[in-house]
Amino acid sequence: MQRIAIYPGSFDPVTNGHLDIIERGCKLFDYIIVAILHNPNKQFLFTVEERIEMLESCVKDIPNVETDFYNGLLVDYAKKRKAQAILRGIRAVSDFEYEFQMALMNRRLNRNIQTVSLMTGLRWIFTSSSIIKEAAKFGGDISGMVPQLVEQKLKEKFSQNTK
């Protein structure tokens, strides 16, 4: 039986920290589905299509990873995709409390799907999509924190907003 994990997130945009979790997760699972939650009630910088395009470009050289998006409950999506686990990254204690609550709720909703949390690499402990977007918005140097394609897309997006 293939070990499949869902790595959910908004990935608005994908960061090198996300890619680190994906690469490390590939050592634990046979197949990883990087899944973007489609939430029309939330404001995002990039559309779902733009985020999928960036993710696909970033993981194209990793053979056991695919990208997708979903609506509704994560555990329902995981069951539909025949996944045994939800993969999550934790940067700090503040992440732990939220992730712990989500893991317990997901466990209550479907006891057959486990949550596996990986501690972020020290290199990425301070990075988040929100902080990176904020820095990029004001012209900060985000090179090395996001893939080059994502850096370019952020520059394009913020140059459009200033016109």
C-alpha positions as CSV (number, residue, x, y, z in Angstrom):
1,M,0.0,0.0,0.0
2,Q,1.4,3.4,-1.0
3,R,1.9,5.9,1.8
4,I,0.1,9.1,0.7
5,A,0.1,12.4,2.5
6,I,-1.7,15.6,1.9
7,Y,0.3,18.8,2.5
8,P,-2.4,21.5,2.7
9,G,-2.0,25.2,2.8
10,S,-2.8,28.5,1.1
11,F,0.7,28.8,-0.4
12,D,0.1,32.5,-1.1
13,P,2.9,32.3,-2.2
14,V,5.0,29.1,-1.8
15,T,8.2,29.7,0.1
16,N,11.5,27.9,0.5
17,G,10.2,26.8,3.9
18,H,7.2,25.1,2.2
19,L,9.6,23.4,-0.3
20,D,11.8,22.2,2.6
21,I,8.8,20.5,4.2
22,I,7.8,18.9,0.9
23,E,11.3,17.6,0.3
24,R,11.6,16.2,3.8
25,G,8.1,14.7,3.6
26,C,9.1,12.8,0.5
27,K,11.5,10.8,2.6
28,L,8.6,9.7,4.8
29,F,5.9,9.2,2.3
30,D,5.7,7.5,-1.1
31,Y,3.5,10.3,-2.6
32,I,2.6,13.8,-1.5
33,I,-0.3,15.9,-2.7
34,V,0.3,19.6,-2.1
35,A,-3.3,20.9,-1.8
36,I,-4.5,24.5,-1.8
37,L,-7.7,25.1,0.0
38,H,-10.0,27.1,-2.2
39,N,-11.7,29.6,0.2
40,P,-13.7,32.3,-1.6
41,N,-14.2,34.1,1.7
42,K,-10.5,34.8,2.2
43,Q,-8.5,37.5,0.5
44,F,-5.4,36.2,-1.3
45,L,-2.7,38.0,-3.3
46,F,-2.6,35.2,-5.9
47,T,-5.5,33.4,-7.5
48,V,-5.8,29.6,-7.0
49,E,-4.6,29.1,-10.6
50,E,-1.5,31.3,-10.1
51,R,-0.6,29.5,-6.9
52,I,-1.0,26.1,-8.6
53,E,1.1,27.3,-11.5
54,M,3.9,28.5,-9.1
55,L,3.7,25.3,-7.0
56,E,3.8,23.1,-10.1
57,S,6.9,24.9,-11.3
58,C,8.6,24.6,-8.0
59,V,8.0,20.8,-7.6
60,K,8.3,19.8,-11.2
61,D,11.6,17.9,-10.5
62,I,10.2,16.0,-7.6
63,P,8.6,12.8,-9.1
64,N,6.4,11.8,-6.2
65,V,4.6,15.2,-5.7
66,E,1.5,16.6,-7.3
67,T,-0.4,19.8,-6.8
68,D,-4.2,20.2,-6.4
69,F,-6.9,22.3,-4.8
70,Y,-9.9,21.4,-2.7
71,N,-13.0,22.7,-1.1
72,G,-14.5,21.6,2.2
73,L,-13.1,19.5,4.9
74,L,-9.5,18.4,4.6
75,V,-10.2,15.0,6.0
76,D,-12.9,14.4,3.4
77,Y,-10.4,15.4,0.7
78,A,-7.7,13.2,2.2
79,K,-10.1,10.2,2.2
80,K,-11.1,10.9,-1.4
81,R,-7.5,10.9,-2.4
82,K,-6.8,7.7,-0.3
83,A,-4.3,9.5,1.9
84,Q,-3.3,8.1,5.2
85,A,-1.8,11.3,6.6
86,I,-1.8,15.1,6.7
87,L,1.6,16.7,6.6
88,R,2.1,20.0,8.4
89,G,5.0,22.2,9.2
90,I,5.6,23.9,12.5
91,R,7.8,27.0,12.9
92,A,7.3,28.0,16.5
93,V,5.3,27.4,19.7
94,S,2.6,29.7,18.4
95,D,2.1,27.4,15.4
96,F,2.0,24.3,17.6
97,E,-1.1,25.4,19.5
98,Y,-3.1,25.9,16.3
99,E,-1.8,22.8,14.6
100,F,-2.5,20.7,17.7
101,Q,-6.1,21.8,17.8
102,M,-6.5,21.1,14.0
103,A,-4.9,17.7,14.4
104,L,-7.3,16.8,17.2
105,M,-10.3,18.0,15.2
106,N,-9.2,16.1,12.1
107,R,-8.6,13.0,14.2
108,R,-12.1,13.3,15.6
109,L,-13.6,13.7,12.2
110,N,-11.6,10.7,10.7
111,R,-9.6,8.4,13.0
112,N,-7.9,6.8,9.9
113,I,-6.0,9.9,8.9
114,Q,-3.0,10.8,10.9
115,T,-1.4,14.2,11.2
116,V,2.4,14.3,10.9
117,S,4.1,17.5,11.8
118,L,7.7,18.4,10.8
119,M,9.6,21.1,12.6
120,T,10.8,23.7,10.1
121,G,14.5,23.8,9.3
122,L,16.2,26.5,11.3
123,R,16.9,28.4,8.1
124,W,13.2,29.0,7.6
125,I,12.0,29.5,11.2
126,F,11.2,33.2,10.6
127,T,9.7,32.9,7.2
128,S,6.0,32.9,6.4
129,S,4.1,33.8,3.2
130,S,2.6,36.9,5.0
131,I,6.0,38.3,6.1
132,I,7.5,37.7,2.7
133,K,4.6,39.4,1.0
134,E,5.0,42.4,3.4
135,A,8.7,42.7,2.6
136,A,8.1,42.3,-1.1
137,K,5.4,44.9,-1.1
138,F,7.8,47.5,0.2
139,G,10.7,46.5,-2.0
140,G,12.6,44.3,0.5
141,D,15.1,41.7,-0.6
142,I,13.3,38.4,-0.5
143,S,15.8,36.4,-2.6
144,G,16.7,33.2,-1.0
145,M,13.4,33.0,0.9
146,V,11.3,32.1,-2.1
147,P,12.1,30.4,-5.4
148,Q,13.2,32.8,-8.2
149,L,9.9,32.4,-10.1
150,V,7.9,33.4,-7.0
151,E,10.2,36.4,-6.3
152,Q,9.5,37.5,-9.9
153,K,5.7,37.0,-9.6
154,L,5.7,39.0,-6.3
155,K,7.5,41.9,-8.0
156,E,5.1,41.8,-10.9
157,K,2.1,41.7,-8.6
158,F,3.3,44.6,-6.5
159,S,4.4,46.7,-9.5
160,Q,0.8,46.4,-10.8
161,N,-0.6,47.6,-7.5
162,T,1.4,50.8,-7.6
163,K,0.2,51.8,-11.0
